[in-house]
Amino acid sequence: MNKMKYAQWAGFGVVLIVALGISWFSMGTMAMDFFHLPAWIAYAVSVAFDGAAIYVAVLSSEYAKTEDSGLMPRLVTMGMVGVSAWLNFQHASLMGLGLAGQVFFAAPPVIAGILFELFLKFENRKELRKRGKVAKSLPVFGKAAWTRYPTKTFKAASKVVLHRLNEVMKTETQTLDDVYQEDKTIIEDKTPVKTEQKTAAPKKTLKTKTAKELSSEYPDIDQIDADLSINKIVLTLWGGGMRDRDDLVATVSKVKGIEVTKNTVNRSLSRAGLV
């Protein structure tokens, strides 16, 4: 942490100490003088109020460093700052200090709240920048370009914005497509095989070549990883030259160890644009 950081934190600490000191004194003396509470209760209430405000403020700063919304803690913090300023204002009024005294008592909590809000905005934007959620600034064309060639400069800036928009759309669309395909694959892989419950009906068998015949005809079948999705296995076999649907169904069923329907194979080929 450099000297400038130390100076910033020191300045904020001074403002915070002054605000807390005035709040502690104002609430304590007002509770004793006007509400006739014992001293220890009066100052305990002030400590509890200020302590809660500090806790919520710290919680807000932690939220600013995450992706979660810290709106509620920030609203509570601003609300407590407002209540503190109002109580100090009323205390000055009860003491008959006039407008100058009212502003004098009410200003420190408001100033501390404003400084803290600026700090939260800075921390939040810094975190967003780390995650790549802050847009890059446009290229600097300079005053001369805007003055002499305003139309060309505007078009150039528009092209930069359009290019970045297309890049974002391409990235987000690709991500959504990958997630969609992965979800579809998981659903297809995890779908239980529906079998007939009737004991009298014979078990259905695929009217295709045997696994031994397929392995001899396509020797690379045994090297296919069973952990691959059905979609990837179908595309692998298709790329290896296997075109017969029944052969594809039998081979995928053999590799995955489950009964795969011809509709599932056709959907895989259709999504890949092969049929």
MARTOR-951489 format. One line per 4 residues: their letters; for each residue x, y, z of C-alpha. Coordinates in steps of 0.5 Angstrom, whole numbers, plus 2048, in hexadecimal, padded with zeros to 3 digits. Example, Ala and Ser with C-alpha at 12.3 -4.5 7.8 and 13.67 -1.06 7.14 Angstrom:
<sites>
as) 819/7F7/810 ~ 81B/7FE/80E;
</sites>
This chain:
<sites>
mnkm) 800/800/800 ~ 803/807/7FE ~ 803/80D/801 ~ 7FD/810/7FE;
kyaq) 7F9/80A/800 ~ 7FB/80B/807 ~ 7F9/812/807 ~ 7F2/810/804;
wagf) 7F1/80B/809 ~ 7F3/810/80F ~ 7EF/816/80C ~ 7E9/811/80C;
gvvl) 7EB/80F/813 ~ 7EB/816/816 ~ 7E4/817/812 ~ 7E1/811/815;
ival) 7E4/812/81C ~ 7E1/819/81C ~ 7DA/817/81A ~ 7DA/811/81F;
gisw) 7DC/816/825 ~ 7D7/81B/823 ~ 7D2/815/822 ~ 7D4/812/829;
fsmg) 7D4/819/82D ~ 7CD/81B/82A ~ 7C9/815/82B ~ 7CC/814/832;
tmam) 7CB/81B/834 ~ 7C4/81B/831 ~ 7C2/815/834 ~ 7C4/818/83B;
dffh) 7C2/81F/83B ~ 7BB/81E/837 ~ 7B9/817/838 ~ 7BC/816/83F;
lpaw) 7C0/810/83E ~ 7C5/80D/842 ~ 7CC/80F/83F ~ 7CE/808/83E;
iaya) 7C8/806/83A ~ 7C8/80D/836 ~ 7CF/80B/834 ~ 7CE/804/833;
vsva) 7C8/805/82E ~ 7CD/80A/82A ~ 7D3/805/82A ~ 7CE/7FF/828;
fdga) 7CB/804/822 ~ 7D2/806/820 ~ 7D4/7FF/820 ~ 7CF/7FC/81C;
aiyv) 7D0/802/817 ~ 7D7/800/817 ~ 7D6/7F8/816 ~ 7D1/7F9/810;
avls) 7D6/7FE/80D ~ 7DB/7F9/80D ~ 7D6/7F3/80B ~ 7D5/7F8/805;
seya) 7DC/7F9/803 ~ 7DD/7F1/803 ~ 7D7/7F1/7FE ~ 7DA/7F6/7FA;
kted) 7E0/7F1/7F9 ~ 7DB/7EB/7F6 ~ 7D6/7EA/7F1 ~ 7D0/7EA/7F6;
sglm) 7CC/7F0/7F6 ~ 7CD/7F4/7FC ~ 7C7/7F9/7FC ~ 7C4/7F7/802;
prlv) 7CA/7F8/807 ~ 7CC/7FF/803 ~ 7C4/801/804 ~ 7C5/7FF/80B;
tmgm) 7CB/803/80C ~ 7C9/809/808 ~ 7C2/809/80D ~ 7C6/809/813;
vgvs) 7CB/80F/811 ~ 7C4/812/80F ~ 7C1/811/816 ~ 7C8/813/81A;
awln) 7C8/819/816 ~ 7C1/81B/818 ~ 7C2/819/81F ~ 7C8/81E/81F;
fqha) 7C4/823/81C ~ 7BE/822/821 ~ 7C3/823/827 ~ 7C6/829/824;
slmg) 7BF/82C/823 ~ 7BD/82A/82B ~ 7C3/82D/82D ~ 7C1/834/829;
lgla) 7C7/834/825 ~ 7C4/837/81F ~ 7C5/835/818 ~ 7CD/835/818;
gqvf) 7CD/830/81E ~ 7C8/82C/81B ~ 7CC/82B/814 ~ 7D3/82A/819;
faap) 7D0/824/81D ~ 7CC/821/816 ~ 7D2/822/811 ~ 7D7/81D/814;
pvia) 7D3/817/813 ~ 7D1/819/80C ~ 7D8/81A/80A ~ 7DA/813/80D;
gilf) 7D4/810/809 ~ 7D6/813/802 ~ 7DD/812/803 ~ 7DB/80A/804;
elfl) 7D7/80A/7FE ~ 7DC/80C/7FA ~ 7E1/807/7FD ~ 7DC/802/7FB;
kfen) 7DB/804/7F4 ~ 7E2/804/7F3 ~ 7E3/7FD/7F6 ~ 7DD/7FA/7F2;
rkel) 7E0/7FD/7EC ~ 7E7/7FA/7ED ~ 7E4/7F3/7EE ~ 7E0/7F4/7E8;
rkrg) 7E6/7F6/7E4 ~ 7E9/7F0/7E7 ~ 7E4/7EB/7E4 ~ 7E4/7EF/7DD;
kvak) 7DD/7F2/7DE ~ 7DF/7F9/7DD ~ 7DF/7FB/7D6 ~ 7E6/7FE/7D3;
slpv) 7E6/805/7D1 ~ 7E6/807/7CA ~ 7EC/809/7C6 ~ 7EF/810/7C7;
fgka) 7EE/814/7C0 ~ 7EF/81B/7C3 ~ 7EC/821/7C2 ~ 7EF/823/7BB;
awtr) 7EC/81C/7B8 ~ 7E5/81E/7BB ~ 7E6/825/7B9 ~ 7E8/824/7B2;
yptk) 7E5/81E/7B0 ~ 7DF/81D/7B5 ~ 7DB/818/7B0 ~ 7E1/813/7AF;
tfka) 7E3/814/7B6 ~ 7DC/812/7B8 ~ 7DB/80C/7B3 ~ 7E2/809/7B6;
askv) 7E0/80A/7BD ~ 7D9/806/7BB ~ 7DD/801/7B7 ~ 7E1/7FF/7BE;
vlhr) 7DB/7FF/7C2 ~ 7D8/7FA/7BD ~ 7DE/7F6/7BD ~ 7DE/7F5/7C4;
lnev) 7D6/7F4/7C4 ~ 7D7/7EE/7BF ~ 7DD/7EB/7C3 ~ 7D9/7EB/7C9;
mkte) 7D2/7E8/7C6 ~ 7D7/7E3/7C3 ~ 7DA/7E1/7C9 ~ 7D3/7E1/7CD;
tqtl) 7D0/7DD/7C8 ~ 7D5/7D8/7C7 ~ 7D5/7D7/7CF ~ 7CE/7D6/7CF;
ddvy) 7CE/7D1/7C9 ~ 7D3/7CD/7CD ~ 7CF/7CD/7D3 ~ 7C9/7CB/7CF;
qedk) 7CC/7C6/7CC ~ 7D0/7C3/7D2 ~ 7C9/7C3/7D6 ~ 7C6/7BF/7D0;
tiie) 7CB/7BA/7D0 ~ 7CB/7B9/7D7 ~ 7C3/7B8/7D7 ~ 7C4/7B3/7D1;
dktp) 7CA/7AF/7D5 ~ 7C6/7AF/7DC ~ 7BF/7AD/7D9 ~ 7BD/7A6/7DB;
vkte) 7BC/7A1/7D6 ~ 7B4/79F/7D6 ~ 7B3/798/7D6 ~ 7AD/794/7D6;
qkta) 7AA/792/7DC ~ 7A6/78C/7D9 ~ 7AA/785/7DB ~ 7A6/782/7D5;
apkk) 7A9/786/7D0 ~ 7B0/784/7CD ~ 7B6/78A/7CE ~ 7B7/78E/7C8;
tlkt) 7BD/78D/7C4 ~ 7C0/791/7BF ~ 7C0/78E/7B8 ~ 7C7/790/7B6;
ktak) 7CE/78D/7B6 ~ 7D1/78A/7BC ~ 7D6/78E/7C0 ~ 7DC/789/7BE;
elss) 7DA/78B/7B7 ~ 7DA/792/7B8 ~ 7E0/792/7BB ~ 7E4/78E/7B6;
eypd) 7E1/793/7B0 ~ 7E2/799/7B4 ~ 7E9/797/7B8 ~ 7E9/79E/7BB;
idqi) 7E2/79D/7BF ~ 7E6/79A/7C5 ~ 7EA/7A0/7C6 ~ 7E4/7A5/7C7;
dadl) 7E4/7A8/7CE ~ 7DD/7A6/7D1 ~ 7DD/7AC/7D5 ~ 7DC/7B0/7CF;
sink) 7D5/7B3/7CE ~ 7D0/7AF/7C9 ~ 7D0/7B5/7C4 ~ 7D8/7B5/7C4;
ivlt) 7D8/7AD/7C3 ~ 7D3/7AE/7BD ~ 7D7/7B3/7BA ~ 7DE/7AF/7BB;
lwgg) 7DB/7A9/7B8 ~ 7D8/7AD/7B2 ~ 7DF/7B0/7B1 ~ 7E2/7A9/7B1;
gmrd) 7DD/7A7/7AB ~ 7D8/7A4/7AE ~ 7D1/7A6/7AB ~ 7CC/7A1/7AC;
rddl) 7C7/7A3/7B2 ~ 7C6/79C/7B4 ~ 7CE/79B/7B5 ~ 7CE/7A2/7B8;
vatv) 7C9/7A0/7BD ~ 7CC/799/7BF ~ 7D3/79C/7C0 ~ 7D1/7A2/7C4;
skvk) 7CD/79D/7C8 ~ 7D3/799/7C9 ~ 7D8/79E/7CB ~ 7D3/7A2/7D0;
giev) 7D0/79B/7D3 ~ 7C9/79D/7D2 ~ 7C4/79D/7CD ~ 7C4/7A3/7C8;
tknt) 7BE/7A4/7C3 ~ 7BF/7A6/7BC ~ 7BB/7AC/7BE ~ 7C1/7AE/7C2;
vnrs) 7C6/7AD/7BD ~ 7C2/7B1/7B8 ~ 7C2/7B7/7BC ~ 7C9/7B7/7BD;
lsra) 7CA/7B7/7B6 ~ 7C5/7BC/7B5 ~ 7C8/7C1/7BA ~ 7CF/7C0/7B6;
glv) 7CB/7C2/7B0 ~ 7CD/7BB/7AD ~ 7C6/7B9/7AB;
</sites>
